[in-house]
Amino acid sequence: MTTPATNRRRAAIIAVPALALALLTPVIAAPDAAWADISALGSETATGTGAVTVAPPVGVQEGDFLIAMLGSDAGIGSAIEAPVDWTPSGLSSTHNIAMFWRIAGASEPADYQFEHTDTTADISVVLAAYRGVDPTSPINDRTQFGGTNSTPLAGALTTTVPGATFLAVYRVDQATAPSAPAGMNPVGTQSGAPGANVTVFDEVLIAAGATGSRATPDPAIGNWDAISVAVAPLPAAAVTPATLTESTLDGATIAVQVTGTTFVAAPAVGDFTFTGAPVGTSIASLQRDSDSQVTLTLAFDGTDFDTDATSTITIAAAPAPAADPLPATGPAEWMPAMAILAFALLGLGALTTILARSWDERRSREHSGGA
């Protein structure tokens, strides 16, 4: 069964106060560092006996994050197994519940088969796909719970990045799927035998830190297992090099890379605002290297500065999210929204870059329950 994606996430990057930086030390501002949105692409579900075969969700592309969440009614001493190119979640793969992930390649197979060492066991799977996930460290935190004659509970997590997606996975010994915990969205559900009922919910986490647990509003269930996992997003932008010196500031170049959006066809110097820089520093020119990278060339007239200064570069105009149509009259492409690049300029020292980000008011309201 296919579960389509829902367009429930939207973010814009806005200016925030820059943090004070230690000398010569690159810093990523947190919890307001700029991170790309994670987009839910949808899910596929399936059930079987001894093994289960499931197709990837529609629209999966190279670099997308695939996560398989499985449950079974097998007895103790058996285990759920994944294909060799899937990575375990880092939790114990028990006889009843397991989670595996992979980053999609350039060409994905038509389906994936997950097996159980107990060939008589019923096994169910929810396979979800997300875009904008950090491919090198996609799992930011995870935990596993289980209980008897109690309300299913997905345990609390502690995330280290803002914008992570919280996945709550429940396997229950009943035919009816559990209901969504408060604030969470349905991802998919698959019922096989009563003990192989798997249901998944997700939620975007605005800030990093402690999440609290996620309990379903259902009455006590005989036996259940639950997995909590936080999926980390990609940074939305990056700048290189990490340091510049006053002596080479004139003519220095800065590469600005964005993720999850693109630069317009012909960006101009006037689209970038450089504030708080030492006197005599400006953006002299730019070069559009690709859809996702622009190189800025700085000019500096040599005016001496001996104290630290914090500066920001703001990229003007907001992008339209991929799922939203552009207005009938308007530019064909949009600049990335207020991407903030903060610099600490040090006299005869270093220019240390940071990246800052916060969420727009709409998203804040959406996840705080406001109107």
C-alpha positions in Angstrom: 0.0 0.0 0.0 1.3 3.5 -0.9 1.0 6.4 1.4 1.5 9.7 -0.4 3.7 12.5 1.0 2.0 15.5 2.5 3.3 19.0 2.1 3.4 20.0 5.8 6.8 21.5 6.0 7.9 25.0 5.0 10.8 27.0 6.2 12.5 30.3 5.4 15.9 31.3 6.7 15.9 34.7 8.4 18.5 36.8 10.1 19.4 36.1 13.7 22.0 37.7 15.9 25.5 36.4 15.3 27.2 34.6 18.1 30.5 35.7 19.5 33.3 33.6 18.2 36.6 32.4 19.7 39.7 33.5 17.9 40.6 31.3 15.0 37.9 28.7 15.8 35.2 27.9 13.2 31.8 27.8 14.9 28.4 26.5 13.8 25.7 28.4 15.6 23.3 26.2 17.5 20.4 25.7 17.9 19.7 28.2 15.2 22.2 27.0 12.6 20.9 26.8 9.1 19.7 23.4 8.1 17.8 22.2 5.0 14.2 21.0 5.4 13.7 17.3 5.4 10.9 16.4 2.9 8.7 13.3 3.4 8.3 11.6 0.0 5.8 8.9 1.1 5.8 5.3 2.1 5.1 1.8 1.0 3.9 -1.1 3.1 3.7 -4.9 2.8 3.3 -8.1 4.8 4.4 -11.7 4.4 5.3 -14.9 6.1 9.0 -15.7 6.7 9.9 -12.8 4.4 8.4 -9.6 3.1 9.0 -7.8 -0.2 8.4 -4.1 -0.5 8.9 -1.5 -3.3 10.6 1.9 -2.8 8.2 4.8 -2.5 7.4 6.6 -5.8 9.8 9.4 -6.7 12.9 8.2 -4.9 16.1 9.8 -6.3 19.8 9.3 -5.7 20.7 10.6 -2.3 17.3 10.1 -0.7 17.1 8.5 2.7 15.2 5.1 2.9 14.2 3.7 6.3 12.5 0.3 6.8 10.6 -0.3 10.0 9.5 -3.9 10.6 7.5 -5.9 13.1 6.7 -9.6 13.5 4.9 -12.1 15.7 7.9 -14.4 16.0 9.1 -16.1 19.1 12.2 -15.3 21.2 15.4 -16.5 19.7 14.7 -15.5 16.1 15.5 -12.2 14.3 14.6 -9.9 11.5 17.3 -9.6 8.8 17.8 -7.0 6.0 19.6 -7.1 2.7 23.3 -6.7 2.8 23.2 -3.1 1.6 21.0 -1.9 4.5 22.4 -0.5 7.7 21.0 -1.4 11.1 19.6 1.5 13.2 22.1 0.8 16.0 19.4 -0.7 18.2 18.9 -4.4 19.0 17.2 -6.2 16.1 14.8 -8.3 18.1 12.5 -11.1 17.1 9.6 -8.6 17.1 10.9 -5.2 15.9 13.7 -3.8 13.8 14.8 -0.8 11.8 17.2 -0.5 8.8 18.2 2.4 6.6 20.1 3.1 3.3 20.9 6.1 1.1 19.4 5.6 -2.4 21.8 5.1 -5.2 21.7 6.2 -8.8 19.6 3.1 -9.7 17.5 1.4 -7.0 16.0 -2.1 -7.4 12.3 -2.6 -8.0 11.9 -4.0 -4.5 13.7 -5.1 -1.3 13.3 -8.3 0.6 13.5 -8.5 4.4 13.6 -12.0 5.9 13.0 -13.6 9.3 15.0 -16.4 10.7 11.7 -17.9 11.8 10.3 -18.9 8.4 6.8 -19.3 9.9 6.7 -15.8 11.4 4.3 -13.1 10.0 6.3 -10.0 9.2 5.2 -6.5 8.2 7.1 -3.5 7.0 6.6 0.3 6.5 9.3 1.7 4.1 9.5 5.5 4.2 11.6 7.9 2.0 12.9 11.3 3.0 14.8 13.9 1.0 17.3 16.4 2.6 18.7 14.0 5.1 22.4 14.0 6.1 23.8 11.0 4.2 26.9 10.6 6.4 25.2 10.7 9.8 21.5 10.3 9.2 20.6 8.9 12.6 21.0 11.7 15.2 19.6 9.7 18.1 17.5 6.6 18.8 16.0 4.5 21.6 13.8 1.4 22.0 11.1 0.5 24.4 8.7 -2.3 25.1 5.9 -3.1 27.5 3.0 -5.4 28.5 -0.5 -4.4 29.4 0.3 -0.7 29.1 0.0 2.2 26.6 2.6 2.1 23.8 5.3 4.7 24.4 8.1 5.8 22.0 10.9 7.0 24.2 12.4 10.4 24.5 15.4 11.5 22.4 18.0 14.2 22.7 18.9 15.8 19.3 22.0 17.8 18.5 20.7 19.6 15.4 17.6 21.7 14.7 15.1 20.5 12.1 15.4 16.8 12.7 12.5 14.5 12.0 11.3 12.3 14.9 10.0 8.9 13.8 7.9 6.9 16.3 7.5 3.2 15.3 5.0 0.9 17.1 4.5 -2.9 16.9 1.4 -4.0 18.7 -0.2 -7.4 19.5 -3.6 -6.4 18.1 -5.3 -6.1 14.8 -6.1 -2.4 15.2 -3.4 0.2 14.5 -2.5 2.6 17.4 -3.6 6.2 17.1 -1.2 9.1 16.5 0.5 10.7 19.5 -0.3 14.4 19.9 1.5 16.5 17.3 2.6 13.6 15.1 1.6 12.8 11.5 0.8 9.3 10.0 3.6 7.8 7.8 2.2 4.3 7.2 0.6 1.3 8.8 0.6 -2.4 7.9 -1.3 -5.1 9.7 -0.4 -8.8 9.2 -1.2 -11.2 12.0 -2.1 -9.3 15.2 1.5 -9.4 16.5 2.9 -8.1 13.2 1.0 -4.8 13.2 3.5 -1.9 12.4 2.5 1.7 12.5 4.8 4.7 12.0 4.3 8.5 12.8 6.6 11.4 12.3 7.1 15.0 13.5 9.5 17.8 12.6 11.5 19.1 15.5 12.1 22.8 15.4 15.0 23.0 17.9 17.7 20.7 19.1 17.5 19.2 22.6 15.3 16.9 24.6 12.2 15.8 22.8 10.1 14.1 25.5 8.4 10.8 24.8 5.5 10.1 22.4 2.6 8.0 23.8 -0.3 6.9 21.8 -3.8 7.9 23.2 -4.9 4.2 23.1 -5.8 2.1 26.1 -3.3 -0.5 27.4 -2.2 -3.2 24.9 -1.1 -6.7 25.8 2.4 -6.6 24.3 4.0 -3.9 22.3 7.4 -2.6 21.1 8.4 0.9 20.1 11.4 2.6 18.4 12.1 6.3 18.5 14.6 7.7 16.0 15.7 11.3 15.0 16.7 11.7 11.4 19.2 14.6 10.9 18.9 17.1 8.0 21.6 18.4 5.7 23.1 21.8 6.5 21.3 24.2 4.2 24.4 26.2 3.2 28.2 26.2 3.6 31.0 28.6 3.0 34.7 28.1 2.2 37.4 28.8 3.2 36.9 28.6 6.9 39.4 31.5 7.6 40.8 34.6 5.9 43.4 37.0 7.1 43.4 40.8 7.0 46.6 40.8 4.9 44.9 38.9 2.1 41.4 40.2 2.5 41.5 42.3 -0.7 40.7 40.0 -3.5 39.8 37.1 -1.2 37.1 34.7 -2.5 34.3 33.0 -0.6 32.3 30.1 -2.0 28.7 30.0 -0.9 26.9 26.7 -1.4 23.2 26.0 -0.8 21.3 22.8 -0.4 17.6 22.2 -1.2 17.3 25.3 -3.4 19.1 27.0 -6.3 20.4 30.4 -7.2 18.7 32.5 -9.9 20.2 32.4 -13.4 21.9 35.8 -13.0 22.5 36.8 -9.4 24.0 40.3 -8.9 26.2 41.8 -6.3 23.3 43.9 -5.2 21.4 40.7 -4.2 24.0 40.2 -1.3 24.1 42.6 1.6 27.3 42.8 3.6 26.8 44.3 7.0 29.0 44.8 10.0 32.2 44.3 8.1 35.4 46.3 8.9 35.5 49.7 7.2 36.7 49.4 3.7 35.5 45.9 3.1 32.8 45.1 0.4 31.8 42.5 -2.1 33.4 43.5 -5.4 32.0 40.9 -7.7 30.5 37.4 -7.9 30.6 34.4 -10.1 27.7 31.9 -10.4 29.6 28.5 -10.5 26.5 26.3 -10.6 22.9 26.1 -9.5 24.0 25.6 -6.0 27.2 27.6 -5.7 28.2 31.3 -6.0 31.8 32.6 -5.4 32.0 36.1 -4.0 35.2 38.2 -4.4 35.9 40.7 -1.7 37.5 44.2 -1.9 39.4 45.7 1.0 41.0 49.2 0.8 43.6 48.5 3.5 41.9 50.5 6.3 43.5 49.2 9.5 41.3 47.4 12.0 42.7 46.0 15.2 39.5 44.8 17.0 37.3 41.9 16.3 34.2 42.5 14.2 31.2 40.3 13.4 29.6 40.6 10.0 26.8 39.0 8.0 26.1 38.4 4.3 22.4 38.2 3.6 21.1 36.7 0.3 18.0 38.5 -0.7 14.5 37.2 -1.7 12.8 34.0 -0.6 12.6 30.8 -2.6 9.4 29.0 -3.4 9.3 25.5 -1.8 9.4 22.7 -4.4 5.9 21.6 -3.7 4.4 25.1 -4.0 3.6 26.7 -7.4 5.3 29.9 -8.4 3.0 32.9 -9.0 1.8 33.5 -12.5 3.6 36.7 -12.7 7.0 36.6 -11.1 10.6 35.4 -11.6 11.1 31.9 -12.9 13.6 31.2 -10.2 14.1 32.6 -6.7 17.1 33.4 -4.6 17.6 31.4 -1.4 15.8 32.9 1.5 17.9 35.2 3.6 20.7 32.8 4.0 22.9 34.2 6.7 26.6 33.9 6.5 28.3 35.3 9.6 31.9 36.2 9.8 34.3 37.3 12.6 37.0 39.5 11.2 40.1 39.7 13.3 42.8 42.4 12.9 45.9 40.5 11.6 44.0 37.4 12.6 41.3 35.3 11.0 38.0 35.6 9.3 36.0 32.8 10.8 32.7 31.9 9.2 29.5 30.6 10.8 26.1 29.9 9.4 22.9 30.9 11.2 19.3 30.0 10.8 15.9 30.1 12.3 12.4 29.0 11.2 9.7 31.2 9.7 6.6 32.2 11.7 4.4 29.9 9.8 6.4 26.8 10.7 6.7 27.9 14.3 2.9 28.3 14.6 2.3 25.0 12.8 4.4 23.0 15.3 3.4 25.0 18.4 -0.3 24.4 17.7 -1.1 28.1 17.0 -3.6 29.4 14.5 
